[in-house]
Amino acid sequence: MLKFLKQVGDYAKEAVQSARYIGQGLAVTFDHMQRRPVTVQYPYEKLIPGERFRGRIHYEFDKCIACEVCVRVCPINLPVVDWEMDKATKKKKLKHYSIDFGVCIFCGNCVEYCPTNCLSMTEEYELATYDRHELNYDNVALGRLPYKVTNDPMVTPLRELVYLPKGVTEPHGVPADAPRAGSFPQDLVESGRE
């Protein structure tokens, strides 16, 4: 009889402990339900990348001396440098330069070690395509001027989280009627019609 009561007591302790763990998990869930969303309405609102953001690489053909330092420092030997020796000047003449952004890991080594500073990182991050072969950028595509989020009139550039009041980064304790930093897409469309 004593063994049976001990088993019932242990079972009751485990049941109480399980209920406590479930309660803790639900408390976290309900806590998150009370938070305001921290979502950027992407096509209409975009966060401004940080100062040292590593985006698409910009390339200046005229500065390149075909030294191939970028290929040697690249962890995956990615840049393709095609050159020929000019016999008259006894110098390399660059014919073609390309980088495949489908393979690139955006480490920035090529930019850091380039002796002529012909490579630089931009804040462009929208490189998605339907065909992976379109991600192989040649010297013409790499030479395009970088795109800035702040220059696009159709997009609201954001420096902080969208649904929180200006300067607030912690969503706990923000009242529901606090002003938002951004607008919903439908509000932007309606204000554009007026």
C-alpha positions, 0 to 999 in steps of 0.5 A, a space after each residue: 500500500 505504501 508503494 502505491 501511495 508513493 507512485 501516486 505522489 510521484 505521478 502527481 508531482 510530475 503532473 504538476 511539474 508538466 502543467 507548470 512547464 506548459 504554463 511557462 510556454 503558454 506565458 511566452 506565447 501570450 506575451 508574444 501575442 501582446 506585442 506589436 508586429 515588427 514587420 517591414 511592408 517590403 515592396 513599399 517600405 525598405 530598411 536602409 542598409 547599414 554603413 558597411 553593408 555588403 551588397 552587389 559589387 561595383 566594378 570600374 573597368 578603367 581602373 583594373 590592371 588585371 593583377 588577379 589579386 581578387 581571384 587569389 584572395 577569394 575563398 572560392 576563386 570566383 572572379 573570372 579575369 580574362 586578359 592578354 599580354 600586350 607585346 608592345 607595352 609588355 603589360 596585361 590588357 584586360 579583355 573581360 571580367 565577371 562575377 557569378 553572384 549565385 556563388 558569391 558569399 559576399 565576404 568582401 575580400 576582393 574589395 579589401 585587397 584590390 590594389 587599385 580600388 576598382 571594386 567596391 561594395 554597394 547597398 544593392 541586395 535585390 539580386 533575385 532572378 528566375 534563372 541562375 545564369 542571370 546572376 553571372 554579371 559581366 563587366 558591363 553589369 558590374 559597372 552599373 551605378 549602385 542603386 540607393 533605396 533613398 533615391 526611389 520615390 515609390 519606396 518609403 526608406 526606413 531607418 528603424 522598425 516599422 510598427 514601433 514609435 520612433 526610437 523604440 526598439 523594444 516592443 514590450 510596453 508600447 501602448 496600442 494607440 502609439 503612433 507608427 513610424 510607417 504606413 500600411 500599403 493600402 494607406 499609401 495607395 489611398 493617399 496617392 489617389 487624393 
